Amino acid sequence: MDKGKNSFSLKDHLFCGSTFWLISSLYITILTLIQFYLNLYFGGLNAGDRLLAIRMAVWYNFSFFLIIALAVTLVFSLLPKSLKPLRGRFYRFYLLVFLLVCFLLQSNQLLKFRIFGGPKDPKFLAAAIILLGIAYLFLFLLSKLILRLLASLGLITLVIFLAVTFIPPLLGAESTLEALHHRSDRPNILILSIDTLRGDHCSFNGYSRKTTPNLDELAREAVTFSNAFSCSPITLPSLGSIMTGKYPQNHGARDNLNYLLSKKNLTLAEILKEQGYSTGAVVANRVIRSTRKLDQGFDYYGESFAYDQLSYLIPGLLACKISVEKLGLENLWHWKLGAGYCTDLALQWLKKHHRERFFLWVHYMDPHCPYDPPKLFADKFKVTRKTWFNDNFTYTDYNRIYENLPPKEEEIEWIHRLYDGEILYADHEIGRFLETVERLGLLQNTIIIFTSDHGEALADEHYWYGGHTHFIFSQDINVPLFIRFPDERLKDVVSTTLSNIDIFATVLDILGILDEYAQGIDAVSYLPLMRPSGDKKPPAIFAESGE
C-alpha cells in the first residue's frame, strides 16, 4: 500500500480491515487471559477446562471484532469520490476506529476491579490512559509491520492471509478424542439433575404449561415416579444423599455452608469406578464445587459455574450481548448462561469417553433464583415485565435482597412464569445434550435417571419467598423423577410416594451389586416397585433440615 498516493484500492481496504481485525482481537484476548489468570475460578479449573475457557475467549473476541472489521471495511470502501483527498489517510481512520473500540472495551473491564471507585476516579482515569497508550503502540507497530509485508507480497498473499486469519476462529471445532476401551454388557449410567426444580412444574407430570418438551419425550419411554420428594430442601445435603444412599445426618453434609461430605462415605462414583466405569461429573452450582468433597470417585469433576463468572471477563462476549439486546435481536441469539456452559462441558467429556463404560452426572443450575430466563424462553410464557424483575431481585456484594413484600396475586403469577421460562431453557439444553447421546448410539446401552435436588416455594403458600430455605413444606421438597432403561422394557407411571435418596440403591440393584454395598446405607431400591409382580407397599420416606 503506497500512502504517498491519494488512492486507496479495495485491496488496500481488505488489507487494513483484516490486519486490524486480527491485531485488535489478539490484543483484547491477551487482556482477557490476564484477567482469567487473576480470577480464582479460573485457577480452580483443571487443564482441559482452562483450555475450553481460553477457546471461548478467543471465539467471542475474534467474532466481535470480525463484525466490526466487516462493517468498517464496507463503510470506508463505499465512501464517495468527493472524499478523495481523505482516501490516502484511511489507514489512520482504521487505526482510530479500532483503537476507540479497544479503549471502550478495556475501560469497561477496568471498572470491574473494586480498587476503582468509578469512571471519575483518578486512579481509573490514569489506568485507562496507560492502557490506551499500550493499545496504541500494539495496534500501530504490529499493523505497520503486517501491512508492509502484505504490500510487498501481493494479491495472492492477501487471499492466503484472509483464509488463515478468518477461517480458524469460525470453525470452532471441538476435539473428539477417541477412547481406547470398549463397552461391556453392563449399561452406562447417566444422571441428569436440575437444581431447584419442582416436580409439579414439569409438563411430563401434568403441568399446564409445556415447560419440559424434551424431557417429556424421554419420560414417555421411562418409568416416571409422579410423587417423589427429596430428603432435604438444600442442595448439598440432598445431592450428598443421592450419591451416598444416606440421610444427611448420616453422611455428614447437613447444609451448604458449614459442612463437607465426609471421606468416610462410599459414594456411587467410587463404587462404579471400582466396577470399571469411567466416572465424570459436570456441576453448575458452586455449593457443590470440589472443595465440598462431592467429587469423591469422579475421574473428572467439571465446574461449569466458573464459566458464568469468566464470561463476564470476555469483552467480545459482553459487547455481543449488549448489541443484541439494544437491537432487539435476543430471539436470534442468546447468551448461553449457566445451562449452556454446563451442556458444553458435559458434551466435551462424553465425546471423549462414549466408547467406554461410563457413569456421568450432569447437574444444571437453572431454574435457581434469581429467575432470569433468556428472552427467547421468557417470551414463550409471555414474561414481559423486566422492570418488575429488576425491582424485586436485587443484589448487594454479599446477599440477595427481596423487596416489595408481600406480593400481589399477579406478581406471584409473574414469578411462576419467570420460573417456567428458566425450566424451558434448562430443558432446551438437556435436549441439546440428548441429541448427541442419541447420535452416538448411547440410548441403546445407557440407563438415564432424571431428578432434582429439591423444589421451590414460589410464594404459593405458608410463606413468601421466591426461592427456598430450610423449610420442608411439600413444594420445597417436591422433585421430578424418572428412570429410562435402554430397551424401554419398563414404561409406567408409579404414584407411590418415594425419596430421591433411593436412587443410590436402585442403580446398584439394577447392576446386580446392591448386596455388596448395602451395609450402612439408608436407601432402598425402587426396582420392586417397577416390576409387575413386585411389592407395591409404599416405603416410609423422611426429609430433614438444619442441624
C-alpha positions as CSV (number, residue, x, y, z in Angstrom):
1,M,0.0,0.0,0.0
2,D,1.5,3.3,-1.1
3,K,0.4,6.0,1.2
4,G,2.0,8.7,-1.0
5,K,-0.9,8.5,-3.4
6,N,-4.3,9.9,-2.8
7,S,-5.8,6.4,-3.6
8,F,-7.0,3.5,-1.5
9,S,-8.0,0.5,-3.5
10,L,-10.4,-2.3,-2.5
11,K,-7.3,-4.5,-1.9
12,D,-5.9,-1.8,0.5
13,H,-9.2,-1.8,2.4
14,L,-9.1,-5.6,2.7
15,F,-5.5,-5.4,3.9
16,C,-6.4,-2.8,6.6
17,G,-9.6,-4.4,7.7
18,S,-8.2,-7.9,8.1
19,T,-5.0,-6.6,9.7
20,F,-6.7,-4.5,12.4
21,W,-9.3,-7.3,13.0
22,L,-6.5,-9.7,13.7
23,I,-4.4,-7.3,15.9
24,S,-7.3,-5.9,17.9
25,S,-8.7,-9.4,18.6
26,L,-5.3,-10.6,19.7
27,Y,-4.8,-7.5,21.9
28,I,-8.2,-7.8,23.7
29,T,-7.8,-11.6,24.0
30,I,-4.4,-11.1,25.7
31,L,-6.1,-8.7,28.2
32,T,-8.9,-11.3,28.7
33,L,-6.4,-14.1,29.5
34,I,-4.6,-11.8,32.0
35,Q,-8.0,-11.3,33.8
36,F,-8.6,-15.0,33.7
37,Y,-5.3,-15.8,35.4
38,L,-6.2,-13.2,38.1
39,N,-9.5,-14.9,38.7
40,L,-9.9,-17.5,41.4
41,Y,-12.5,-19.5,39.4
42,F,-10.0,-20.0,36.5
43,G,-7.3,-21.2,38.9
44,G,-9.7,-23.8,40.2
45,L,-10.3,-25.4,36.8
46,N,-8.4,-28.4,35.5
47,A,-6.2,-28.1,32.5
48,G,-8.8,-29.3,30.0
49,D,-11.4,-26.9,31.3
50,R,-9.0,-24.0,31.2
51,L,-8.3,-24.7,27.6
52,L,-12.1,-24.6,26.9
53,A,-12.4,-21.2,28.7
54,I,-9.5,-19.9,26.6
55,R,-11.1,-21.1,23.4
56,M,-14.3,-19.4,24.5
57,A,-12.5,-16.1,24.9
58,V,-10.8,-16.4,21.6
59,W,-14.0,-17.3,19.8
60,Y,-16.1,-14.4,21.1
61,N,-13.4,-11.7,20.9
62,F,-12.4,-12.6,17.4
63,S,-16.1,-12.9,16.3
64,F,-16.9,-9.5,17.7
65,F,-14.0,-7.8,16.0
66,L,-14.8,-9.6,12.8
67,I,-18.2,-7.9,12.8
68,I,-16.5,-4.6,13.4
69,A,-13.9,-5.2,10.7
70,L,-16.5,-6.1,8.1
71,A,-18.7,-3.1,8.9
72,V,-15.8,-0.6,8.9
73,T,-14.2,-2.0,5.7
74,L,-17.6,-1.9,3.9
75,V,-18.3,1.7,5.0
76,F,-14.8,3.0,4.2
77,S,-14.7,1.3,0.8
78,L,-18.1,2.8,-0.3
79,L,-17.3,6.4,0.6
80,P,-17.9,8.7,-2.3
81,K,-15.2,10.0,-4.6
82,S,-15.8,13.5,-3.3
83,L,-13.8,12.4,-0.2
84,K,-10.8,11.6,-2.4
85,P,-8.4,13.9,-0.5
86,L,-9.0,11.8,2.5
87,R,-8.6,8.4,0.8
88,G,-4.9,8.3,1.3
89,R,-5.3,8.7,5.1
90,F,-7.7,5.8,5.5
91,Y,-5.0,3.8,7.4
92,R,-5.3,6.4,10.2
93,F,-9.1,6.1,10.2
94,Y,-8.8,2.3,10.6
95,L,-6.4,2.7,13.4
96,L,-8.6,5.3,15.1
97,V,-11.7,3.2,14.9
98,F,-10.2,0.0,16.2
99,L,-8.3,1.9,18.9
100,L,-11.5,3.5,20.1
101,V,-13.3,0.1,20.3
102,C,-10.4,-1.3,22.3
103,F,-10.4,1.7,24.6
104,L,-14.1,1.3,25.3
105,L,-13.8,-2.5,25.9
106,Q,-10.8,-2.3,28.2
107,S,-12.2,0.7,30.1
108,N,-15.4,-1.3,30.8
109,Q,-13.3,-4.2,32.1
110,L,-11.3,-1.9,34.3
111,L,-14.4,-0.8,36.1
112,K,-14.9,-4.3,37.3
113,F,-11.9,-4.0,39.6
114,R,-13.1,-2.9,43.0
115,I,-10.0,-0.8,43.5
116,F,-11.6,1.8,41.3
117,G,-14.4,4.0,42.6
118,G,-16.0,4.6,39.2
119,P,-15.3,6.3,35.9
120,K,-14.4,9.6,37.6
121,D,-11.9,8.0,40.0
122,P,-8.4,9.5,39.2
123,K,-6.9,6.0,39.6
124,F,-9.3,4.7,36.9
125,L,-8.6,7.5,34.6
126,A,-4.8,7.0,35.0
127,A,-5.1,3.3,34.3
128,A,-7.4,3.9,31.3
129,I,-4.9,6.3,29.8
130,I,-2.0,3.9,30.3
131,L,-3.9,1.1,28.7
132,L,-4.9,3.4,25.8
133,G,-1.2,4.1,25.2
134,I,-0.4,0.3,25.3
135,A,-3.2,-0.4,22.9
136,Y,-2.0,2.4,20.5
137,L,1.6,1.0,20.5
138,F,0.3,-2.6,20.0
139,L,-2.0,-1.7,17.1
140,F,0.3,0.9,15.4
141,L,3.5,-1.1,15.5
142,L,2.0,-4.5,14.5
143,S,-0.2,-3.1,11.8
144,K,2.7,-1.3,10.2
145,L,4.7,-4.5,10.2
146,I,2.0,-6.7,8.8
147,L,0.8,-4.1,6.1
148,R,4.3,-3.6,4.8
149,L,4.8,-7.4,4.5
150,L,1.4,-7.8,2.7
151,A,2.1,-4.9,0.3
152,S,5.3,-6.4,-0.8
153,L,3.9,-9.8,-1.4
154,G,0.8,-9.0,-3.4
155,L,-2.7,-10.2,-4.0
156,I,-2.2,-14.0,-3.7
157,T,-0.7,-13.4,-0.3
158,L,-3.8,-11.4,0.6
159,V,-6.1,-14.3,-0.2
160,I,-3.9,-16.7,1.8
161,F,-3.8,-14.2,4.7
162,L,-7.5,-13.8,4.8
163,A,-8.0,-17.5,4.7
164,V,-5.6,-18.1,7.5
165,T,-6.9,-15.4,9.7
166,F,-10.7,-15.6,9.1
167,I,-11.3,-19.3,8.9
168,P,-9.8,-20.9,12.0
169,P,-11.8,-18.9,14.6
170,L,-15.0,-19.5,12.6
171,L,-14.6,-23.2,12.7
172,G,-14.6,-23.6,16.5
173,A,-14.3,-27.3,16.1
174,E,-14.2,-29.4,19.3
175,S,-11.7,-32.1,19.9
176,T,-13.3,-35.5,19.8
177,L,-10.6,-37.8,21.1
178,E,-11.4,-41.5,20.7
179,A,-11.3,-43.7,23.8
180,L,-9.5,-46.9,23.7
181,H,-11.8,-49.1,25.8
182,H,-14.9,-51.0,24.5
183,R,-18.3,-51.2,26.2
184,S,-19.2,-54.1,28.3
185,D,-22.6,-55.7,28.8
186,R,-23.3,-53.5,31.8
187,P,-25.2,-50.3,30.9
188,N,-23.8,-46.8,31.2
189,I,-25.3,-44.7,33.9
190,L,-26.4,-41.2,33.2
191,I,-27.9,-39.0,35.9
192,L,-29.3,-35.7,34.8
193,S,-30.5,-33.3,37.5
194,I,-31.8,-29.8,37.5
195,D,-31.3,-27.6,40.6
196,T,-34.4,-26.2,42.3
197,L,-36.9,-27.9,40.0
198,R,-40.4,-28.7,41.4
199,G,-41.9,-31.9,40.1
200,D,-45.3,-30.3,39.7
201,H,-43.9,-27.7,37.2
202,C,-42.8,-30.4,34.7
203,S,-45.2,-31.0,31.9
204,F,-44.5,-34.7,31.9
205,N,-46.1,-34.7,35.4
206,G,-49.2,-33.0,34.0
207,Y,-48.3,-29.3,34.5
208,S,-50.4,-27.0,32.4
209,R,-47.5,-25.2,30.7
210,K,-45.2,-27.0,28.3
211,T,-42.1,-26.5,30.3
212,T,-40.2,-29.7,29.5
213,P,-40.8,-30.8,25.9
214,N,-37.5,-32.7,25.6
215,L,-37.8,-34.4,28.9
216,D,-41.5,-35.2,28.1
217,E,-40.3,-37.3,25.1
218,L,-37.8,-39.1,27.3
219,A,-40.3,-39.7,30.1
220,R,-42.7,-41.4,27.7
221,E,-40.0,-44.1,27.4
222,A,-39.4,-44.4,31.1
223,V,-40.8,-45.3,34.5
224,T,-42.0,-42.0,35.9
225,F,-42.4,-41.5,39.7
226,S,-45.1,-38.8,40.0
227,N,-44.9,-38.5,43.8
228,A,-41.2,-38.1,44.5
229,F,-39.6,-36.0,47.2
230,S,-36.1,-35.0,48.2
231,C,-34.7,-35.8,51.6
232,S,-33.7,-32.2,52.2
233,P,-34.7,-28.8,50.8
234,I,-31.0,-27.8,50.5
235,T,-28.6,-28.7,47.6
236,L,-25.5,-30.3,49.2
237,P,-27.4,-32.4,51.8
238,S,-29.8,-33.7,49.1
239,L,-27.2,-34.5,46.4
240,G,-25.0,-35.9,49.1
241,S,-27.8,-38.4,49.9
242,I,-28.2,-39.3,46.2
243,M,-24.5,-40.0,45.9
244,T,-24.2,-42.0,49.2
245,G,-27.6,-43.5,49.9
246,K,-27.5,-42.0,53.4
247,Y,-29.6,-39.3,55.0
248,P,-27.7,-36.0,55.7
249,Q,-27.4,-36.8,59.4
250,N,-25.5,-39.9,58.5
251,H,-23.4,-38.7,55.6
252,G,-22.4,-35.5,57.4
253,A,-23.1,-32.7,55.0
254,R,-26.1,-31.1,56.7
255,D,-26.2,-27.7,55.0
256,N,-24.5,-25.9,52.1
257,L,-22.0,-23.8,54.0
258,N,-20.8,-25.3,57.2
259,Y,-20.2,-29.0,56.2
260,L,-18.3,-31.1,53.8
261,L,-19.1,-34.6,52.6
262,S,-17.0,-36.9,54.8
263,K,-14.5,-39.1,53.0
264,K,-15.7,-41.9,55.2
265,N,-18.7,-42.2,52.8
266,L,-18.5,-44.6,49.9
267,T,-20.0,-42.7,47.0
268,L,-21.8,-44.0,43.9
269,A,-18.9,-42.8,41.8
270,E,-16.4,-44.7,43.9
271,I,-18.4,-47.9,43.6
272,L,-18.8,-47.6,39.9
273,K,-15.2,-46.8,39.5
274,E,-14.4,-50.0,41.3
275,Q,-16.7,-51.8,38.8
276,G,-14.6,-50.5,35.9
277,Y,-16.6,-47.4,34.9
278,S,-15.1,-44.1,33.8
279,T,-16.7,-41.5,36.0
280,G,-17.4,-37.9,35.2
281,A,-19.5,-35.1,36.6
282,V,-20.4,-31.5,35.4
283,V,-22.0,-29.3,38.1
284,A,-23.3,-25.8,37.7
285,N,-23.9,-24.9,41.4
286,R,-20.9,-23.5,43.3
287,V,-22.1,-25.0,46.7
288,I,-21.2,-28.5,45.3
289,R,-17.8,-27.5,44.0
290,S,-14.9,-29.9,44.5
291,T,-14.0,-28.3,47.9
292,R,-17.3,-29.6,49.3
293,K,-15.9,-33.2,48.6
294,L,-18.8,-34.3,46.5
295,D,-16.2,-35.1,43.8
296,Q,-15.2,-38.3,45.6
297,G,-14.8,-41.1,43.0
298,F,-15.1,-38.9,39.9
299,D,-12.2,-39.1,37.4
300,Y,-13.4,-35.7,36.1
301,Y,-15.3,-33.1,38.0
302,G,-16.2,-30.1,35.8
303,E,-17.4,-26.9,37.5
304,S,-19.4,-25.1,34.8
305,F,-20.4,-22.3,37.1
306,A,-16.9,-20.9,36.7
307,Y,-17.7,-20.2,33.1
308,D,-20.5,-17.9,34.1
309,Q,-18.0,-15.9,36.1
310,L,-15.3,-15.9,33.4
311,S,-17.8,-15.0,30.7
312,Y,-18.2,-11.6,32.2
313,L,-14.4,-11.1,31.6
314,I,-14.7,-11.6,27.9
315,P,-15.2,-8.1,26.2
316,G,-16.3,-9.6,22.9
317,L,-19.0,-11.7,24.5
318,L,-20.3,-8.7,26.6
319,A,-20.3,-6.5,23.5
320,C,-22.3,-9.0,21.6
321,K,-24.8,-9.4,24.4
322,I,-25.3,-5.6,24.8
323,S,-25.6,-5.1,21.0
324,V,-28.1,-7.9,20.6
325,E,-30.3,-6.5,23.5
326,K,-30.1,-3.0,22.1
327,L,-31.1,-4.1,18.6
328,G,-33.9,-6.4,19.9
329,L,-32.4,-9.5,18.4
330,E,-32.5,-11.7,21.5
331,N,-34.7,-14.2,19.8
332,L,-32.0,-14.8,17.2
333,W,-29.1,-15.2,19.7
334,H,-29.0,-15.6,23.5
335,W,-26.2,-15.7,25.9
336,K,-25.6,-19.3,27.0
337,L,-25.8,-18.5,30.7
338,G,-25.2,-21.4,33.1
339,A,-27.1,-24.2,31.3
340,G,-25.3,-23.7,28.1
341,Y,-21.9,-23.9,29.6
342,C,-23.0,-27.0,31.6
343,T,-24.0,-28.7,28.4
344,D,-20.8,-27.8,26.6
345,L,-18.6,-29.3,29.3
346,A,-20.8,-32.4,29.5
347,L,-20.6,-32.9,25.7
348,Q,-16.8,-32.5,25.8
349,W,-16.5,-35.3,28.3
350,L,-19.0,-37.5,26.6
351,K,-17.3,-37.3,23.2
352,K,-14.0,-38.4,24.8
353,H,-15.5,-41.3,26.8
354,H,-18.5,-42.6,24.9
355,R,-16.8,-45.8,23.8
356,E,-16.0,-46.6,27.4
357,R,-18.4,-47.9,30.1
358,F,-19.2,-44.7,31.9
359,F,-21.1,-43.0,34.7
360,L,-21.8,-39.4,34.0
361,W,-23.7,-37.0,36.3
362,V,-24.8,-33.6,34.9
363,H,-26.3,-31.1,37.3
364,Y,-27.9,-27.9,35.8
365,M,-28.3,-24.7,37.9
366,D,-31.3,-23.2,36.1
367,P,-34.0,-22.5,37.3
368,H,-32.4,-21.4,40.5
369,C,-33.3,-18.0,41.8
370,P,-33.0,-15.2,40.5
371,Y,-35.3,-16.1,37.7
372,D,-33.9,-14.5,34.6
373,P,-34.5,-16.8,31.5
374,P,-33.2,-15.7,28.1
375,K,-35.7,-13.7,26.2
376,L,-36.3,-16.5,23.7
377,F,-37.7,-18.7,26.5
378,A,-39.3,-16.0,28.6
379,D,-41.4,-15.0,25.6
380,K,-42.9,-18.5,25.4
381,F,-44.8,-17.7,28.6
382,K,-45.4,-14.0,27.9
383,V,-43.0,-12.7,30.5
384,T,-42.5,-9.0,29.6
385,R,-42.3,-7.2,33.0
386,K,-38.5,-6.9,33.1
387,T,-38.7,-3.9,35.4
388,W,-40.6,-5.9,38.0
389,F,-37.8,-8.5,37.9
390,N,-35.2,-5.7,38.5
391,D,-37.2,-4.2,41.3
392,N,-37.6,-7.5,43.2
393,F,-34.4,-9.4,42.6
394,T,-31.6,-7.0,43.6
395,Y,-28.1,-7.7,44.9
396,T,-25.5,-6.4,47.2
397,D,-22.0,-7.8,47.3
398,Y,-22.9,-10.4,49.9
399,N,-26.6,-11.1,50.0
400,R,-29.8,-11.0,47.9
401,I,-32.4,-8.5,49.0
402,Y,-36.1,-9.1,48.4
403,E,-38.3,-6.1,48.3
404,N,-41.9,-5.0,47.9
405,L,-43.4,-7.6,50.2
406,P,-45.9,-9.2,50.4
407,P,-46.5,-9.7,46.6
408,K,-49.9,-9.4,44.9
409,E,-51.5,-12.4,43.2
410,E,-50.5,-11.0,39.8
411,E,-46.9,-10.7,40.9
412,I,-46.9,-14.3,42.1
413,E,-48.1,-15.3,38.7
414,W,-45.1,-13.5,37.2
415,I,-42.8,-15.4,39.5
416,H,-44.2,-18.6,38.2
417,R,-43.9,-17.5,34.6
418,L,-40.2,-16.5,35.0
419,Y,-39.5,-19.7,36.8
420,D,-41.2,-21.7,34.0
421,G,-39.1,-19.8,31.4
422,E,-36.0,-20.9,33.3
423,I,-37.2,-24.5,33.2
424,L,-37.8,-24.3,29.5
425,Y,-34.2,-23.0,29.0
426,A,-32.8,-25.9,31.0
427,D,-34.9,-28.4,29.1
428,H,-33.7,-26.9,25.8
429,E,-30.1,-27.5,26.9
430,I,-30.8,-31.0,28.1
431,G,-32.4,-31.6,24.7
432,R,-29.2,-30.4,23.0
433,F,-27.2,-32.8,25.2
434,L,-29.6,-35.8,24.5
435,E,-29.3,-35.2,20.7
436,T,-25.6,-36.1,21.0
437,V,-26.4,-39.0,23.3
438,E,-28.7,-40.4,20.6
439,R,-26.3,-39.6,17.7
440,L,-23.5,-41.5,19.5
441,G,-25.8,-44.5,19.8
442,L,-25.8,-44.5,23.6
443,L,-29.6,-44.7,24.2
444,Q,-29.3,-48.5,23.5
445,N,-26.9,-49.0,26.3
446,T,-27.5,-46.3,28.9
447,I,-29.8,-46.0,31.9
448,I,-30.9,-42.4,32.2
449,I,-32.1,-41.1,35.5
450,F,-33.6,-37.6,35.8
451,T,-34.4,-35.8,39.1
452,S,-33.7,-32.6,41.1
453,D,-32.1,-31.8,44.4
454,H,-35.2,-30.0,45.9
455,G,-38.2,-28.0,45.0
456,E,-39.1,-24.2,45.2
457,A,-41.5,-22.2,47.2
458,L,-42.7,-19.7,44.5
459,A,-44.8,-17.9,47.1
460,D,-47.5,-20.5,46.8
461,E,-48.5,-20.8,50.5
462,H,-47.2,-20.7,54.1
463,Y,-44.6,-18.0,53.5
464,W,-43.4,-15.5,50.9
465,Y,-40.1,-16.3,49.4
466,G,-39.2,-16.6,45.7
467,G,-36.6,-19.3,46.4
468,H,-36.2,-21.9,49.0
469,T,-35.0,-22.1,52.6
470,H,-34.7,-24.7,55.3
471,F,-38.4,-25.4,55.4
472,I,-39.7,-28.8,54.4
473,F,-43.1,-27.9,53.1
474,S,-44.2,-30.1,50.2
475,Q,-43.3,-27.5,47.5
476,D,-39.8,-27.2,48.9
477,I,-39.0,-30.9,48.6
478,N,-41.3,-32.0,45.7
479,V,-39.0,-33.2,42.8
480,P,-39.4,-34.9,39.4
481,L,-38.0,-38.4,39.0
482,F,-38.0,-40.9,36.1
483,I,-35.7,-43.8,35.0
484,R,-35.3,-44.8,31.4
485,F,-34.0,-48.2,30.6
486,P,-32.0,-48.9,27.4
487,D,-34.5,-51.3,25.8
488,E,-37.6,-49.4,27.2
489,R,-38.7,-52.7,28.7
490,L,-40.2,-50.8,31.7
491,K,-42.5,-47.9,31.0
492,D,-45.0,-46.9,33.6
493,V,-46.2,-44.2,35.9
494,V,-45.7,-45.0,39.6
495,S,-47.7,-42.9,42.1
496,T,-46.1,-44.4,45.2
497,T,-44.5,-41.8,47.4
498,L,-40.7,-42.2,47.5
499,S,-37.5,-40.3,48.0
500,N,-34.6,-39.4,45.8
501,I,-32.1,-40.8,48.3
502,D,-33.1,-44.3,46.9
503,I,-31.5,-43.6,43.5
504,F,-28.3,-44.9,45.0
505,A,-29.7,-48.3,45.9
506,T,-31.7,-48.5,42.8
507,V,-28.7,-48.1,40.5
508,L,-26.7,-50.7,42.4
509,D,-29.8,-53.1,42.3
510,I,-30.1,-52.7,38.6
511,L,-26.5,-53.6,38.2
512,G,-26.9,-56.6,40.5
513,I,-24.4,-55.4,43.1
514,L,-26.6,-53.9,45.8
515,D,-25.9,-56.7,48.3
516,E,-22.2,-56.0,48.2
517,Y,-22.7,-52.4,49.3
518,A,-26.0,-52.4,51.3
519,Q,-24.4,-52.3,54.7
520,G,-24.7,-48.9,56.4
521,I,-26.9,-47.2,53.9
522,D,-30.4,-45.8,54.4
523,A,-31.6,-46.1,50.8
524,V,-33.8,-48.9,49.4
525,S,-34.3,-49.9,45.8
526,Y,-37.2,-48.8,43.6
527,L,-36.8,-51.9,41.5
528,P,-39.5,-53.9,43.2
529,L,-42.0,-51.0,42.6
530,M,-41.2,-51.2,38.8
531,R,-41.8,-54.9,38.4
532,P,-45.4,-56.0,37.6
533,S,-45.2,-58.6,40.4
534,G,-43.2,-56.5,42.8
535,D,-44.0,-55.2,46.2
536,K,-46.2,-52.1,45.9
537,K,-46.2,-51.3,49.6
538,P,-45.2,-47.6,49.9
539,P,-41.9,-47.2,51.7
540,A,-41.6,-44.7,54.5
541,I,-39.8,-41.5,53.5
542,F,-38.1,-38.9,55.6
543,A,-36.9,-35.3,55.0
544,E,-34.7,-33.3,57.3
545,S,-33.4,-29.8,57.5
546,G,-31.0,-27.9,59.8
547,E,-28.7,-29.3,62.4
